[in-house]
Amino acid sequence: MAIMQVEQNTALRVHIRWMIRRDMTDVLEIERSGFEFPWFEEDFVRCLRQRNCIGMVAEHEDRVVGFMVYELQKTRLHILNFAVAPEFRRLSVGTQMVRKLIGKLSPQRRTRIVLEVRETNLAAQLFFRENGFRAVSVLRKFYEDSPEDAYLMQFRYRSKPNEPVLHPATGRNRIEFHEHVRNRLTG
């Protein structure tokens, strides 16, 4: 399998679609490459057979490069599993998948997205924080496969369309932050 070499931090356009059975080989490969305690095919099948469980994949040039599995709950979406192939990380694949989920929120129905992240998975914590999620609690000894804690992270729907989105690290709105970064890089 040829690995695509793309400059880091370049946005790679992907098509996000429903997960189908033939995607499972690629999904399992991404899962095994990304997690110390990966889901098995039976875990995916059991989850996706439930009426309220949705699987989606991010596809680039007919290759699955990321996936997400989430549960529809009454007032929220709950991300159960989320991963991007290692060679496609930092190319906005994950961000595009998160934006797809955020687009499903509304003030009338589902107003937030939640997920649990292992306390040792700093990359995931930072990724979700950069995409507007906040840690709202610690779940002690959350995992069956280890005594590790988890952070419950949450994204809340903003009802005011003109409310500025502040960059989590700087407190500046995103436009000011990006101008600041551009100025530092060019001047």
C-alpha positions as CSV (number, residue, x, y, z in Angstrom):
1,M,0.0,0.0,0.0
2,A,1.5,3.3,-1.0
3,I,1.7,6.0,1.6
4,M,0.9,9.5,0.5
5,Q,3.4,12.1,1.5
6,V,1.6,15.4,2.2
7,E,3.1,18.4,3.8
8,Q,2.1,18.6,7.5
9,N,-0.7,21.0,8.4
10,T,-2.0,21.0,4.8
11,A,-5.8,20.4,4.7
12,L,-6.6,17.2,2.9
13,R,-10.1,17.2,1.5
14,V,-12.1,14.1,2.4
15,H,-15.5,12.7,1.7
16,I,-17.4,11.7,4.9
17,R,-19.9,8.9,4.4
18,W,-21.7,6.1,6.2
19,M,-19.5,3.2,7.2
20,I,-20.3,0.0,5.2
21,R,-19.3,-3.6,5.7
22,R,-16.5,-3.5,3.1
23,D,-14.8,-0.6,5.1
24,M,-14.2,-2.9,8.1
25,T,-10.7,-4.0,7.0
26,D,-9.4,-0.4,6.7
27,V,-11.2,0.6,9.9
28,L,-9.7,-2.3,11.8
29,E,-6.2,-1.4,10.5
30,I,-6.6,2.2,11.6
31,E,-8.0,1.1,14.9
32,R,-5.0,-1.2,15.6
33,S,-2.5,1.4,14.6
34,G,-4.0,4.0,16.9
35,F,-4.9,2.3,20.2
36,E,-3.2,0.2,22.8
37,F,-6.5,-1.5,23.6
38,P,-8.2,-1.6,20.2
39,W,-11.8,-2.6,19.4
40,F,-12.2,-5.9,17.6
41,E,-14.5,-6.4,14.6
42,E,-17.1,-8.0,16.9
43,D,-17.1,-4.7,19.0
44,F,-17.8,-2.7,15.9
45,V,-20.5,-5.0,14.6
46,R,-22.2,-5.2,18.0
47,C,-22.2,-1.5,18.4
48,L,-23.3,-0.7,14.8
49,R,-26.3,-3.1,15.0
50,Q,-27.9,-0.9,17.6
51,R,-30.5,1.5,16.1
52,N,-28.9,4.6,17.7
53,C,-25.3,3.9,16.8
54,I,-23.8,5.4,13.6
55,G,-20.5,4.7,11.9
56,M,-18.9,7.1,9.4
57,V,-15.7,7.0,7.5
58,A,-13.5,9.8,6.0
59,E,-12.4,8.7,2.5
60,H,-9.6,10.2,0.3
61,E,-9.0,8.9,-3.2
62,D,-11.1,5.7,-2.5
63,R,-9.2,5.0,0.7
64,V,-10.6,5.1,4.2
65,V,-8.3,7.4,6.1
66,G,-10.4,7.9,9.3
67,F,-13.6,6.8,11.0
68,M,-15.9,7.7,13.8
69,V,-18.6,5.7,15.7
70,Y,-21.1,7.7,17.7
71,E,-24.4,7.2,19.5
72,L,-27.5,9.3,19.1
73,Q,-28.9,10.1,22.5
74,K,-31.9,12.3,23.4
75,T,-30.0,15.6,24.0
76,R,-26.5,14.8,22.8
77,L,-24.2,12.8,20.5
78,H,-21.7,10.5,22.2
79,I,-18.5,9.7,20.3
80,L,-17.6,6.1,21.1
81,N,-14.6,5.6,18.8
82,F,-12.7,8.1,16.6
83,A,-9.4,7.6,14.7
84,V,-7.4,8.8,11.8
85,A,-4.7,6.7,10.0
86,P,-1.3,7.7,11.3
87,E,0.0,9.0,7.9
88,F,-3.1,11.2,7.5
89,R,-3.0,12.9,10.9
90,R,-2.4,16.7,11.1
91,L,-4.1,17.1,7.7
92,S,-7.5,18.2,9.0
93,V,-9.1,14.8,8.5
94,G,-10.2,14.6,12.1
95,T,-11.3,18.2,12.2
96,Q,-13.5,17.6,9.1
97,M,-15.1,14.6,10.9
98,V,-15.7,16.7,14.1
99,R,-17.2,19.5,12.0
100,K,-19.6,17.0,10.4
101,L,-20.8,16.0,13.9
102,I,-21.1,19.6,15.0
103,G,-23.3,20.3,12.0
104,K,-25.8,17.8,13.4
105,L,-26.3,19.8,16.6
106,S,-29.3,22.2,17.0
107,P,-30.8,24.2,19.8
108,Q,-34.0,22.3,19.6
109,R,-32.7,18.7,19.9
110,R,-29.1,17.6,20.4
111,T,-27.1,20.5,21.9
112,R,-23.7,18.8,22.7
113,I,-21.2,16.2,21.8
114,V,-19.4,14.1,24.5
115,L,-16.6,11.6,24.6
116,E,-14.3,10.0,27.0
117,V,-10.5,10.3,26.5
118,R,-7.8,8.3,28.3
119,E,-5.8,10.4,30.7
120,T,-2.6,9.3,28.9
121,N,-3.9,10.2,25.4
122,L,-2.6,13.7,25.3
123,A,-2.8,13.9,21.5
124,A,-6.5,13.2,21.6
125,Q,-7.1,15.6,24.5
126,L,-5.2,18.4,22.6
127,F,-7.0,17.6,19.3
128,F,-10.5,17.8,20.8
129,R,-9.6,20.9,22.8
130,E,-8.4,22.6,19.6
131,N,-11.8,21.8,18.1
132,G,-13.8,23.4,20.9
133,F,-14.2,20.6,23.4
134,R,-13.6,21.1,27.1
135,A,-12.8,18.6,29.8
136,V,-15.8,18.7,32.2
137,S,-15.0,15.9,34.6
138,V,-12.7,13.1,35.5
139,L,-14.1,9.5,35.3
140,R,-12.1,7.5,37.9
141,K,-11.0,4.0,36.8
142,F,-13.3,4.2,33.7
143,Y,-11.7,1.5,31.6
144,E,-12.2,-2.2,32.0
145,D,-8.8,-3.0,30.5
146,S,-6.7,-0.8,32.8
147,P,-7.0,1.2,36.0
148,E,-6.7,4.4,34.0
149,D,-8.9,7.4,34.4
150,A,-10.7,9.2,31.6
151,Y,-11.6,12.8,31.0
152,L,-15.2,13.4,29.9
153,M,-14.9,16.0,27.2
154,Q,-17.8,18.0,25.8
155,F,-18.6,20.4,23.0
156,R,-21.7,22.6,23.5
157,Y,-23.8,24.1,20.7
158,R,-23.6,27.9,20.5
159,S,-27.0,29.4,20.0
160,K,-25.7,32.9,19.1
161,P,-24.3,32.8,15.6
162,N,-22.2,36.0,16.0
163,E,-20.7,34.9,19.3
164,P,-16.9,34.9,18.9
165,V,-15.2,31.5,19.1
166,L,-12.1,32.0,21.3
167,H,-9.0,30.0,20.7
168,P,-8.5,27.7,23.8
169,A,-4.8,28.5,24.3
170,T,-4.8,32.3,23.9
171,G,-8.3,33.5,24.6
172,R,-8.3,35.4,21.3
173,N,-11.0,34.9,18.7
174,R,-9.9,32.6,15.9
175,I,-9.4,35.4,13.4
176,E,-7.1,37.4,15.8
177,F,-5.2,34.2,16.6
178,H,-4.6,33.2,13.0
179,E,-3.5,36.8,12.2
180,H,-1.1,36.6,15.2
181,V,0.4,33.3,14.0
182,R,0.7,34.5,10.4
183,N,2.4,37.7,11.5
184,R,4.9,35.7,13.7
185,L,5.6,33.3,10.8
186,T,6.1,36.0,8.1
187,G,7.6,38.9,10.1
